[in-house]
């Protein structure tokens, strides 16, 4: 099983994720696109800033998890999940989802750039966008 990621690796993942979300928002706002329309641009041949930003995030995540560049993601995650389930069954401590406890100043990882529902176009409050 992979070792705990370093604070530097965790910061690299957070920064790459923020950059991807900022780019998505910029492109969507400039073109009046939905997420679906935005991601359809990935089907177009040629350079794509969105694809580059996603690749940078993928690289940061792989480094944090200790994954090799061409390693199968699903096989890796299944192996990791099984190892964690085994540790948990033995009442051994595991790191839960979220930031590890050793991360200094966890508030610096909180952002407000999440995807938000557009309530004005929803037909009722339970609509999932």
Secondary structure as UniProt FT lines:
FT   HELIX           7..31
FT   HELIX           35..40
FT   HELIX           41..43
FT   HELIX           49..65
FT   TURN            69..70
FT   HELIX           73..89
FT   TURN            90..91
FT   TURN            101..102
FT   HELIX           106..109
FT   HELIX           119..121
FT   TURN            125..126
//
